[in-house]
Amino acid sequence: MDSEMLSGGKHPGVVKMKVLDELVKSVKIDGAISKVIIGLYTTIVANTNQAGLSSTLYFEETTEHHRHIPIRDAGELHLKSPEELCTYCFSDIITEAAVGMATINSYLNVDISKYSEINAFDILAERGAGKRVVIIGNFPFTDRIRKSVSQLSVFDRAIRDGVLPPEQMPAVLPAAEVVAITGTSLINRTFDDIMTLVDDAAFTVMLGPTTPLSPLLFNYGVDVLCGSIVADADLVENCICQAVPFRFIRGVRHVALLKD
């Protein structure tokens, strides 16, 4: 997305992806990296205490074709220090950035007592009833959401029926009353540009496996974080290795943290 075409909204002038820098600084390293698995749909990074997830993004779009970009030190990622692997989130290679986000998620200090076991669909269906809703990202529940809202606009890079290209966001997003944004916006560096267009009064949800369960996101205009906690690492790893789409992965708990 061309950031020069974006203006106004919640957070004009935010330093580009400052949120990533704050997330990296916020993690408390406790335990060494034990495993890194980059699956077809989902990436998992496990340490000796817990594991974290991220969506796998592995193609770089070019004007000619899609090309796969090699990952630095592939095969030895589990030998890296947690601090170094966290900084992969800054990489311009989106597969590396996904590994970095999964590493950050594996070291976040998540107090499960503060989270509710409610999924993003239920939140969006309730808060979006009769309102103008924008969903940014490819989620399986969009058709169900459409039945309860007054207007639904869905944006995604993969254009198909009923989906708008990101270039049309400036004309639609400022009027949205409820906004759902995928956590992968932190990987592909579109988060700042999107939030610049979101109105101050809009109710904003970040969702998906990449979503960091960190209150830091509330400082950037997000109202609810809908993410996942790895409850059974062995079961999750088995699903990821066999290319199970994320919504069918077993061994995860889907939770939500609401801004106070």
C-alpha positions as a printed NumPy array, in Angstrom:
array([[  0.   ,   0.   ,   0.   ],
       [  1.287,   3.458,  -0.834],
       [  1.685,   5.301,   2.464],
       [  1.781,   8.644,   0.656],
       [ -1.903,   8.275,  -0.211],
       [ -2.934,   7.837,   3.426],
       [ -3.787,  10.651,   5.828],
       [ -5.902,  11.466,   8.88 ],
       [ -7.356,   8.889,  11.288],
       [ -6.212,   7.611,  14.649],
       [ -2.473,   7.843,  14.566],
       [ -0.997,  10.242,  11.987],
       [  2.751,  10.62 ,  12.278],
       [  3.438,   7.332,  14.093],
       [  7.014,   6.216,  13.511],
       [  6.974,   3.453,  10.914],
       [  6.314,   0.147,  12.686],
       [  7.374,   1.475,  16.072],
       [  5.07 ,  -1.155,  17.499],
       [  7.475,  -3.902,  16.418],
       [ 10.364,  -2.248,  18.223],
       [  8.276,  -1.951,  21.392],
       [  7.15 ,  -5.574,  21.162],
       [ 10.724,  -6.822,  20.831],
       [ 11.803,  -4.755,  23.829],
       [  8.852,  -5.965,  25.908],
       [  9.518,  -9.7  ,  25.745],
       [ 11.039, -11.397,  28.779],
       [ 13.5  , -14.012,  27.614],
       [ 13.166, -17.119,  29.764],
       [ 14.35 , -20.334,  28.168],
       [ 16.195, -21.194,  24.97 ],
       [ 14.701, -21.776,  21.534],
       [ 13.958, -25.485,  21.145],
       [ 12.161, -25.753,  17.808],
       [ 11.248, -23.698,  14.729],
       [  8.725, -25.091,  12.251],
       [  7.687, -23.1  ,   9.195],
       [  4.574, -24.851,   7.938],
       [  2.574, -24.22 ,   4.807],
       [  0.005, -22.11 ,   6.658],
       [  1.375, -21.554,  10.159],
       [  4.755, -21.019,  11.793],
       [  5.53 , -22.129,  15.348],
       [  8.521, -21.25 ,  17.508],
       [  8.861, -23.203,  20.738],
       [ 11.127, -22.534,  23.684],
       [ 11.694, -24.542,  26.813],
       [  8.629, -22.962,  28.475],
       [  6.01 , -22.231,  25.829],
       [  5.395, -21.75 ,  22.112],
       [  4.169, -18.97 ,  19.85 ],
       [  2.456, -18.882,  16.475],
       [  2.328, -16.754,  13.362],
       [  0.766, -17.085,   9.945],
       [  3.287, -18.204,   7.34 ],
       [  3.815, -15.691,   4.56 ],
       [  6.294, -17.013,   2.065],
       [  5.846, -15.35 ,  -1.316],
       [  7.058, -11.972,  -2.438],
       [  4.813, -10.424,  -5.055],
       [  6.603,  -8.947,  -8.03 ],
       [  5.361,  -7.43 , -11.245],
       [  6.328, -10.591, -13.102],
       [  5.602, -13.513, -10.803],
       [  5.698, -14.824,  -7.263],
       [  9.134, -15.873,  -6.104],
       [ 10.23 , -17.632,  -2.969],
       [ 12.917, -15.809,  -0.985],
       [ 15.405, -17.954,   0.973],
       [ 15.431, -17.611,   4.759],
       [ 18.699, -16.666,   6.439],
       [ 20.336, -19.56 ,   8.272],
       [ 17.5  , -21.953,   7.476],
       [ 18.169, -25.264,   9.228],
       [ 19.911, -23.542,  12.125],
       [ 17.196, -21.18 ,  13.324],
       [ 16.645, -23.21 ,  16.497],
       [ 20.299, -22.594,  17.412],
       [ 19.947, -18.824,  17.41 ],
       [ 19.506, -16.765,  20.527],
       [ 15.931, -15.713,  21.338],
       [ 16.987, -12.075,  21.098],
       [ 18.261, -12.496,  17.538],
       [ 15.304, -14.551,  16.364],
       [ 12.884, -11.935,  17.724],
       [ 14.572,  -9.309,  15.535],
       [ 13.648, -11.328,  12.459],
       [ 10.324,  -9.459,  12.697],
       [ 12.1  ,  -6.441,  11.187],
       [ 13.113,  -8.37 ,   8.062],
       [ 11.851,  -7.286,   4.667],
       [ 11.639, -10.997,   3.805],
       [  8.141, -11.814,   4.966],
       [  8.86 , -15.433,   5.862],
       [ 11.607, -14.264,   8.197],
       [  9.296, -11.613,   9.633],
       [  6.756, -14.372,  10.359],
       [  9.409, -16.33 ,  12.265],
       [ 10.216, -13.197,  14.241],
       [  6.563, -12.671,  15.184],
       [  6.172, -16.299,  16.269],
       [  9.289, -15.914,  18.407],
       [  7.929, -12.761,  20.037],
       [  4.642, -14.546,  20.721],
       [  6.498, -17.449,  22.319],
       [  8.106, -15.147,  24.884],
       [  5.204, -12.837,  25.719],
       [  4.177, -13.039,  29.341],
       [  0.525, -13.982,  28.877],
       [ -1.588, -13.909,  32.026],
       [ -4.374, -16.255,  30.994],
       [ -6.599, -15.041,  33.831],
       [ -7.007, -11.73 ,  32.017],
       [ -8.253, -13.297,  28.787],
       [-11.695, -14.47 ,  27.733],
       [-12.207, -17.61 ,  25.666],
       [-14.336, -15.958,  23.015],
       [-13.634, -16.004,  19.305],
       [-13.346, -13.057,  16.962],
       [-16.52 , -13.935,  15.052],
       [-18.686, -13.578,  18.154],
       [-17.139, -10.215,  18.995],
       [-17.541,  -8.88 ,  15.465],
       [-21.089, -10.2  ,  15.131],
       [-22.116,  -8.461,  18.342],
       [-20.291,  -5.166,  17.892],
       [-20.947,  -4.988,  14.134],
       [-24.701,  -5.594,  14.213],
       [-26.375,  -2.944,  12.078],
       [-23.091,  -1.076,  11.528],
       [-20.572,  -0.392,   8.775],
       [-17.891,  -3.069,   9.107],
       [-14.537,  -3.464,   7.381],
       [-12.566,  -6.705,   7.508],
       [ -8.959,  -6.631,   6.349],
       [ -7.701, -10.117,   5.609],
       [ -9.031, -13.449,   4.401],
       [-11.205, -15.012,   7.108],
       [-13.711, -17.872,   6.742],
       [-16.498, -16.123,   8.661],
       [-17.042, -13.101,   6.406],
       [-20.213, -14.477,   4.816],
       [-21.752, -15.062,   8.25 ],
       [-20.811, -11.568,   9.397],
       [-22.442, -10.073,   6.309],
       [-25.859, -11.253,   7.485],
       [-25.889,  -9.075,  10.609],
       [-24.16 ,  -5.838,   9.579],
       [-25.539,  -2.929,   7.607],
       [-22.549,  -2.823,   5.258],
       [-19.513,  -5.086,   4.948],
       [-16.338,  -4.321,   3.005],
       [-13.627,  -6.973,   2.806],
       [-10.083,  -6.135,   1.697],
       [ -7.376,  -8.592,   0.763],
       [ -4.373,  -8.785,  -1.562],
       [ -5.894, -11.885,  -3.157],
       [ -8.776, -10.433,  -5.142],
       [-11.868, -12.583,  -5.646],
       [-15.638, -12.081,  -5.737],
       [-16.776,  -9.715,  -3.023],
       [-13.235,  -8.683,  -2.037],
       [-11.78 ,  -5.222,  -2.613],
       [ -8.134,  -4.381,  -3.356],
       [ -6.135,  -2.503,  -0.663],
       [ -5.893,   0.524,  -2.959],
       [ -9.562,   1.258,  -2.242],
       [ -9.122,   1.466,   1.531],
       [ -8.78 ,   5.271,   1.683],
       [-12.274,   5.611,   0.206],
       [-13.925,   3.112,   2.568],
       [-12.034,   2.63 ,   5.82 ],
       [-12.516,   6.106,   7.413],
       [-16.309,   5.594,   7.485],
       [-16.127,   2.163,   9.149],
       [-17.647,   1.809,  12.619],
       [-16.098,  -1.607,  13.286],
       [-12.742,  -2.721,  11.849],
       [-11.151,  -6.165,  11.901],
       [ -7.481,  -6.262,  10.948],
       [ -5.347,  -9.343,  10.525],
       [ -2.265,  -9.738,  12.68 ],
       [ -0.265, -10.346,   9.503],
       [ -0.369,  -6.584,   8.989],
       [  2.57 ,  -6.58 ,  11.405],
       [  4.468,  -8.923,   9.082],
       [  3.798,  -7.203,   5.764],
       [  4.206,  -3.713,   7.287],
       [  0.716,  -2.441,   6.474],
       [ -0.385,  -1.943,  10.097],
       [  0.609,   1.723,  10.387],
       [ -0.956,   2.683,   7.07 ],
       [ -4.207,   0.932,   7.914],
       [ -4.491,   2.444,  11.382],
       [ -3.889,   5.889,   9.958],
       [ -7.185,   5.518,   8.087],
       [ -9.221,   4.149,  11.006],
       [-11.525,   6.67 ,  12.672],
       [-10.972,   7.437,  16.361],
       [-14.469,   6.203,  17.236],
       [-14.198,   2.897,  15.383],
       [-14.103,  -0.347,  17.355],
       [-10.964,  -2.15 ,  16.157],
       [-10.134,  -5.833,  16.511],
       [ -6.831,  -7.52 ,  15.636],
       [ -7.19 , -11.225,  15.002],
       [ -5.444, -14.314,  13.742],
       [ -2.55 , -16.488,  14.939],
       [  0.028, -13.724,  14.399],
       [ -1.737, -11.388,  16.83 ],
       [  0.554, -10.598,  19.785],
       [ -1.364, -10.944,  23.041],
       [  0.235,  -7.777,  24.365],
       [ -1.542,  -4.687,  25.746],
       [  1.023,  -2.62 ,  23.826],
       [ -1.287,  -2.855,  20.817],
       [ -3.901,  -0.846,  22.716],
       [ -1.592,   2.176,  22.475],
       [ -1.901,   1.956,  18.693],
       [ -5.673,   2.077,  18.454],
       [ -6.593,  -1.601,  18.8  ],
       [ -9.513,  -2.295,  21.165],
       [ -9.506,  -6.1  ,  21.249],
       [ -6.793,  -8.688,  20.623],
       [ -8.053, -12.068,  19.408],
       [ -5.144, -14.477,  19.345],
       [ -4.143, -18.019,  20.173],
       [ -2.312, -19.781,  22.975],
       [ -0.537, -23.07 ,  22.341],
       [ -1.974, -25.513,  24.873],
       [ -0.497, -28.732,  23.435],
       [  2.714, -28.003,  21.509],
       [  3.167, -31.575,  20.227],
       [ -0.344, -31.675,  18.8  ],
       [ -0.001, -28.231,  17.227],
       [  3.38 , -29.079,  15.707],
       [  1.973, -32.27 ,  14.202],
       [ -0.879, -30.334,  12.591],
       [  1.454, -27.643,  11.247],
       [  3.866, -30.211,   9.789],
       [  0.961, -31.842,   7.935],
       [ -0.301, -28.545,   6.466],
       [ -3.504, -28.364,   8.479],
       [ -5.122, -24.941,   7.859],
       [ -4.983, -22.848,  11.001],
       [ -8.704, -22.918,  11.759],
       [ -8.541, -26.715,  11.979],
       [ -5.396, -26.958,  14.1  ],
       [ -5.936, -28.806,  17.364],
       [ -4.136, -27.994,  20.581],
       [ -4.66 , -24.218,  20.578],
       [ -6.879, -22.019,  22.739],
       [ -8.527, -19.035,  21.063],
       [ -8.659, -16.132,  23.482],
       [ -9.445, -12.42 ,  23.518],
       [ -8.069,  -9.531,  25.542],
       [-10.206,  -6.394,  25.724],
       [ -8.86 ,  -2.937,  26.343],
       [ -9.804,  -1.645,  29.767]])
